[in-house]
């Protein structure tokens, strides 16, 4: 586990705007991604994650522009995911300011893509993004999904995470589709199972509803915690989350005074 635990606001971006829903449904506009990223940087975020939730070819230019403008103003690592299908896609995103690249559906369709990205750019660039649901049809009880959780694959989530690490993934972004947007807390069982198998950092995602939810995710084995709606709505600041984590005895990077 990392010595200092990270707090990561996530910006789900569609057509250049931040959106958010519940279980990836009923998406609503939450604001301008560059403005939100700038505010989270000011609040003390350790990283920013952009996920292009539409990820069509037509929207790709918009994503490049958003990443470029954000990188010019926000001086913390940026992870960008959605629609990445080749090492050339990775190269373009890194060229406009991304630091790490999240890969999901394209790696499921063609697992060697993970090897290719890791070989060309290094494991530190490659983040496996997993959208995971509970399912009785897999040995672990968790299945990998695509299309925002709407399509179940046949992949056992734990087996797929293990394979991805073997292929060069340097980090796991583990999002619980069941918990996403519910504000009932992270899926601690899922986090713990991923921690047991993983030799790389684990980011817990999905379900944060209050400051008290973040510490238990770290205790379950996460190296970082990611959230969206609680930050976008103004319900919590990054500082609120870090204060609660510090009160739980968790090491966090201090938030500089505004």
Secondary structure as a PSIPRED ss2 file (coil, helix, strand):
# PSIPRED VFORMAT (PSIPRED V4.0)

   1 X C   1.000  0.000  0.000
   2 X C   1.000  0.000  0.000
   3 X C   1.000  0.000  0.000
   4 X C   1.000  0.000  0.000
   5 X E   0.000  0.000  1.000
   6 X E   0.000  0.000  1.000
   7 X E   0.000  0.000  1.000
   8 X E   0.000  0.000  1.000
   9 X E   0.000  0.000  1.000
  10 X E   0.000  0.000  1.000
  11 X E   0.000  0.000  1.000
  12 X E   0.000  0.000  1.000
  13 X E   0.000  0.000  1.000
  14 X E   0.000  0.000  1.000
  15 X C   1.000  0.000  0.000
  16 X C   1.000  0.000  0.000
  17 X E   0.000  0.000  1.000
  18 X E   0.000  0.000  1.000
  19 X E   0.000  0.000  1.000
  20 X E   0.000  0.000  1.000
  21 X E   0.000  0.000  1.000
  22 X E   0.000  0.000  1.000
  23 X C   1.000  0.000  0.000
  24 X C   1.000  0.000  0.000
  25 X E   0.000  0.000  1.000
  26 X E   0.000  0.000  1.000
  27 X E   0.000  0.000  1.000
  28 X E   0.000  0.000  1.000
  29 X E   0.000  0.000  1.000
  30 X E   0.000  0.000  1.000
  31 X E   0.000  0.000  1.000
  32 X E   0.000  0.000  1.000
  33 X H   0.000  1.000  0.000
  34 X H   0.000  1.000  0.000
  35 X H   0.000  1.000  0.000
  36 X H   0.000  1.000  0.000
  37 X H   0.000  1.000  0.000
  38 X H   0.000  1.000  0.000
  39 X H   0.000  1.000  0.000
  40 X H   0.000  1.000  0.000
  41 X H   0.000  1.000  0.000
  42 X H   0.000  1.000  0.000
  43 X H   0.000  1.000  0.000
  44 X C   1.000  0.000  0.000
  45 X C   1.000  0.000  0.000
  46 X C   1.000  0.000  0.000
  47 X E   0.000  0.000  1.000
  48 X E   0.000  0.000  1.000
  49 X E   0.000  0.000  1.000
  50 X E   0.000  0.000  1.000
  51 X E   0.000  0.000  1.000
  52 X E   0.000  0.000  1.000
  53 X C   1.000  0.000  0.000
  54 X C   1.000  0.000  0.000
  55 X C   1.000  0.000  0.000
  56 X C   1.000  0.000  0.000
  57 X H   0.000  1.000  0.000
  58 X H   0.000  1.000  0.000
  59 X H   0.000  1.000  0.000
  60 X H   0.000  1.000  0.000
  61 X H   0.000  1.000  0.000
  62 X H   0.000  1.000  0.000
  63 X H   0.000  1.000  0.000
  64 X H   0.000  1.000  0.000
  65 X H   0.000  1.000  0.000
  66 X H   0.000  1.000  0.000
  67 X H   0.000  1.000  0.000
  68 X H   0.000  1.000  0.000
  69 X H   0.000  1.000  0.000
  70 X H   0.000  1.000  0.000
  71 X H   0.000  1.000  0.000
  72 X C   1.000  0.000  0.000
  73 X C   1.000  0.000  0.000
  74 X C   1.000  0.000  0.000
  75 X C   1.000  0.000  0.000
  76 X C   1.000  0.000  0.000
  77 X E   0.000  0.000  1.000
  78 X E   0.000  0.000  1.000
  79 X E   0.000  0.000  1.000
  80 X E   0.000  0.000  1.000
  81 X E   0.000  0.000  1.000
  82 X C   1.000  0.000  0.000
  83 X C   1.000  0.000  0.000
  84 X C   1.000  0.000  0.000
  85 X C   1.000  0.000  0.000
  86 X C   1.000  0.000  0.000
  87 X H   0.000  1.000  0.000
  88 X H   0.000  1.000  0.000
  89 X H   0.000  1.000  0.000
  90 X H   0.000  1.000  0.000
  91 X H   0.000  1.000  0.000
  92 X H   0.000  1.000  0.000
  93 X H   0.000  1.000  0.000
  94 X H   0.000  1.000  0.000
  95 X H   0.000  1.000  0.000
  96 X C   1.000  0.000  0.000
  97 X C   1.000  0.000  0.000
  98 X C   1.000  0.000  0.000
  99 X C   1.000  0.000  0.000
 100 X E   0.000  0.000  1.000
 101 X E   0.000  0.000  1.000
 102 X E   0.000  0.000  1.000
 103 X E   0.000  0.000  1.000
 104 X C   1.000  0.000  0.000
 105 X H   0.000  1.000  0.000
 106 X H   0.000  1.000  0.000
 107 X H   0.000  1.000  0.000
 108 X H   0.000  1.000  0.000
 109 X H   0.000  1.000  0.000
 110 X C   1.000  0.000  0.000
 111 X C   1.000  0.000  0.000
 112 X H   0.000  1.000  0.000
 113 X H   0.000  1.000  0.000
 114 X H   0.000  1.000  0.000
 115 X H   0.000  1.000  0.000
 116 X H   0.000  1.000  0.000
 117 X H   0.000  1.000  0.000
 118 X H   0.000  1.000  0.000
 119 X H   0.000  1.000  0.000
 120 X H   0.000  1.000  0.000
 121 X H   0.000  1.000  0.000
 122 X C   1.000  0.000  0.000
 123 X H   0.000  1.000  0.000
 124 X H   0.000  1.000  0.000
 125 X H   0.000  1.000  0.000
 126 X E   0.000  0.000  1.000
 127 X E   0.000  0.000  1.000
 128 X E   0.000  0.000  1.000
 129 X E   0.000  0.000  1.000
 130 X E   0.000  0.000  1.000
 131 X E   0.000  0.000  1.000
 132 X E   0.000  0.000  1.000
 133 X E   0.000  0.000  1.000
 134 X E   0.000  0.000  1.000
 135 X C   1.000  0.000  0.000
 136 X C   1.000  0.000  0.000
 137 X C   1.000  0.000  0.000
 138 X C   1.000  0.000  0.000
 139 X C   1.000  0.000  0.000
 140 X C   1.000  0.000  0.000
 141 X C   1.000  0.000  0.000
 142 X E   0.000  0.000  1.000
 143 X E   0.000  0.000  1.000
 144 X E   0.000  0.000  1.000
 145 X E   0.000  0.000  1.000
 146 X E   0.000  0.000  1.000
 147 X C   1.000  0.000  0.000
 148 X C   1.000  0.000  0.000
 149 X C   1.000  0.000  0.000
 150 X C   1.000  0.000  0.000
 151 X E   0.000  0.000  1.000
 152 X E   0.000  0.000  1.000
 153 X E   0.000  0.000  1.000
 154 X E   0.000  0.000  1.000
 155 X E   0.000  0.000  1.000
 156 X E   0.000  0.000  1.000
 157 X H   0.000  1.000  0.000
 158 X H   0.000  1.000  0.000
 159 X H   0.000  1.000  0.000
 160 X H   0.000  1.000  0.000
 161 X H   0.000  1.000  0.000
 162 X H   0.000  1.000  0.000
 163 X H   0.000  1.000  0.000
 164 X H   0.000  1.000  0.000
 165 X H   0.000  1.000  0.000
 166 X H   0.000  1.000  0.000
 167 X H   0.000  1.000  0.000
 168 X C   1.000  0.000  0.000
 169 X C   1.000  0.000  0.000
 170 X C   1.000  0.000  0.000
 171 X E   0.000  0.000  1.000
 172 X E   0.000  0.000  1.000
 173 X E   0.000  0.000  1.000
 174 X E   0.000  0.000  1.000
 175 X E   0.000  0.000  1.000
 176 X E   0.000  0.000  1.000
 177 X C   1.000  0.000  0.000
 178 X C   1.000  0.000  0.000
 179 X C   1.000  0.000  0.000
 180 X C   1.000  0.000  0.000
 181 X C   1.000  0.000  0.000
 182 X C   1.000  0.000  0.000
 183 X C   1.000  0.000  0.000
 184 X C   1.000  0.000  0.000
 185 X C   1.000  0.000  0.000
 186 X C   1.000  0.000  0.000
 187 X C   1.000  0.000  0.000
 188 X H   0.000  1.000  0.000
 189 X H   0.000  1.000  0.000
 190 X H   0.000  1.000  0.000
 191 X H   0.000  1.000  0.000
 192 X H   0.000  1.000  0.000
 193 X H   0.000  1.000  0.000
 194 X H   0.000  1.000  0.000
 195 X H   0.000  1.000  0.000
 196 X H   0.000  1.000  0.000
 197 X H   0.000  1.000  0.000
 198 X C   1.000  0.000  0.000
 199 X C   1.000  0.000  0.000
 200 X C   1.000  0.000  0.000
 201 X E   0.000  0.000  1.000
 202 X E   0.000  0.000  1.000
 203 X E   0.000  0.000  1.000
 204 X E   0.000  0.000  1.000
 205 X E   0.000  0.000  1.000
 206 X C   1.000  0.000  0.000
 207 X C   1.000  0.000  0.000
 208 X C   1.000  0.000  0.000
 209 X C   1.000  0.000  0.000
 210 X C   1.000  0.000  0.000
 211 X C   1.000  0.000  0.000
 212 X H   0.000  1.000  0.000
 213 X H   0.000  1.000  0.000
 214 X H   0.000  1.000  0.000
 215 X H   0.000  1.000  0.000
 216 X H   0.000  1.000  0.000
 217 X H   0.000  1.000  0.000
 218 X H   0.000  1.000  0.000
 219 X H   0.000  1.000  0.000
 220 X H   0.000  1.000  0.000
 221 X C   1.000  0.000  0.000
 222 X C   1.000  0.000  0.000
 223 X C   1.000  0.000  0.000
 224 X E   0.000  0.000  1.000
 225 X E   0.000  0.000  1.000
 226 X E   0.000  0.000  1.000
 227 X E   0.000  0.000  1.000
 228 X C   1.000  0.000  0.000
 229 X H   0.000  1.000  0.000
 230 X H   0.000  1.000  0.000
 231 X H   0.000  1.000  0.000
 232 X H   0.000  1.000  0.000
 233 X C   1.000  0.000  0.000
 234 X C   1.000  0.000  0.000
 235 X C   1.000  0.000  0.000
 236 X C   1.000  0.000  0.000
 237 X C   1.000  0.000  0.000
 238 X H   0.000  1.000  0.000
 239 X H   0.000  1.000  0.000
 240 X H   0.000  1.000  0.000
 241 X H   0.000  1.000  0.000
 242 X H   0.000  1.000  0.000
 243 X H   0.000  1.000  0.000
 244 X H   0.000  1.000  0.000
 245 X H   0.000  1.000  0.000
 246 X H   0.000  1.000  0.000
 247 X H   0.000  1.000  0.000
 248 X C   1.000  0.000  0.000
 249 X C   1.000  0.000  0.000
 250 X C   1.000  0.000  0.000
 251 X C   1.000  0.000  0.000
 252 X E   0.000  0.000  1.000
 253 X C   1.000  0.000  0.000
 254 X C   1.000  0.000  0.000
 255 X C   1.000  0.000  0.000
 256 X C   1.000  0.000  0.000
 257 X C   1.000  0.000  0.000
 258 X C   1.000  0.000  0.000
